Amino acid sequence: MIETDAARARFLPLLDAQSIAAAVLDAHGAVKMASRVFSEERGERYIDAALADRALRSAKPVVVPVAVENDTGSESAIFVYASAVAAFPLWHLPPELTAEAPAGKVVVLTTLAARAGPIERACAAFGLTEAQIRVVSAVIRAGSIKAAAAKLNLSHVTARETLSEVYRRTGARRLPELVGLLSSLAFGLLPSRADHSELLVDVWGLTQKQASISLLIASGASREEAARTLGLSVSVVRKDLEQVFATLRLTSASELARTVSTMSMLGALLGATRGQLGFSDPRAEPLRLLPRANGTRIAWSDYGPAGGRPVLIVHSSMTSRLAPSGLVAALQAEGFRVLSIDRPGFGMSDPIPGLRAGEHDPFDAAAEDVVTLLDALRLPTIDVVARGGAQAVLAMARRAPKRLGKVVLVNPDPPTSADGRRHGPLGAFKEAYFRRPELIATFARLLAGSLTRERLDRIMRQSMRGSPPDEAAAADPRIAEDYWRSVRMFATGRIEGYVNEQVAIARGGDPSRMGGLWHWSILIGGHDTMHDPRHVERYWRDVLPDSNFELALDAGRFLAMTHPERVAQALQR
């Protein structure tokens, strides 16, 4: 049995820049530089000069709750004051502010409730309608269904019925869970098991017991469930919760959920490591979330266009669903509607509960997710382009062969035992995984925990030496940026999927021979430092004897990114 323990490592948090407002202050608390969001929200109204002065003389940030006015009254936000020496470059702030800011202090204000954009994008990820988004946004801002219904001039019954459908689409059981889920997603944070009780204790002065109760209630647990989890009586939980509401000036569990989400954002901000706090990509990424039957969630993207022929881009075991921009454009130009999906434990998709590395077939679990997505979209079949991830496509062909249309496998990796080529840092990991699969989780934590953009660039350049097309690709800023975006989720600590698949590849045998797949095409780059292209072709011809093979002599491992038109053309044949 091999377990991943991402909690032992500290990973790069991702935040939506629009959910945070930041400003640089002078020694008197006056604003010298401000991000766009800070200016739009008039954050200077809430600056406390005394706290700014205190932060100037302190080596630690000063964290305080602040009552922020909005159109529903006021609600609690959080200010973080820190000296510029402590803040730069520990925090990478929104693009408007740079690490070359003048000496002074930094104040960070969370503005989730005040701005509709992040919440609306979070709702859109679950495919909510405009009417549902209006109700949900009002509930998050007002803190209760009754207040939201009054604000929207709706009946209480209509608002509750709308939320019932929202629960179904999001997989949330109760209103606090829904508010917490959407609030966290609006901040841009990945789903996390991190315990932020210390912040609740430090910032709001709660007891440890009250903080633990608050976290459970905010996650959607009932009073009874919280009592059972903590080994307390229901009456004790109710009494402590009343004290929490009084201390935080809250009136509902939904408001508590929003507050805890804010604390989670703050925890990510203050816990940023290696001098980097990552902001999510400014380009719109069409994230969608689909609940599984067990309550966990599948992350997928729909790049459109809506009327195109659906094609699914399958990611490799090192990347995520964020598809290469050139490949998306090439497929769209040929009339395809481009979809992608994070396999279990990758990117934003939850792992499958109870499935441990080495004790299940992760590719079969991934195939089940694809079937779930196709059913939800009412797609009888779908074409596939796999940039790696061939094992997941084979699993899909075994589980639901009639759901697959045309398939293009780009540089499919054979099992490690079938090819002895080792080169560069990635080759070293490949050899280590093959010899000691029980250490894959440890290697993954080390790799992910130290993965920065600069380090990834060095690894790729070293690993691609000897392959001219791949060396050129690694030096291409657009391709390098696309690759970093697709790998970046790995740097956040979501390594379960990677570990599951690498263990299966290291321990697994050869797949069974699959004939009759004449509508499959296999594109193999003529240069590859990871595998010998001749061995790759020989191996897959044995597995897929009736499929079409093409050797791209002028391409390498990054074939799907350097020659996207060739991939799209192969899908058209």
Beta strands, then each sheet from edge to edge (+ up, - down):
strand 1: 14-15
strand 2: 20-25
strand 3: 31-34
strand 4: 62-70
strand 5: 73-83
strand 6: 105-110
strand 7: 278-279
strand 8: 287-291
strand 9: 297-304
strand 10: 309-314
strand 11: 336-341
strand 12: 382-387
strand 13: 404-410
strand 14: 520-525
strand 15: 548-552
sheet 1: 1+ 7+
sheet 2: 3+ 2- 6+ 5- 4+
sheet 3: 8+ 9- 11+ 10+ 12+ 13+ 14+ 15+
end
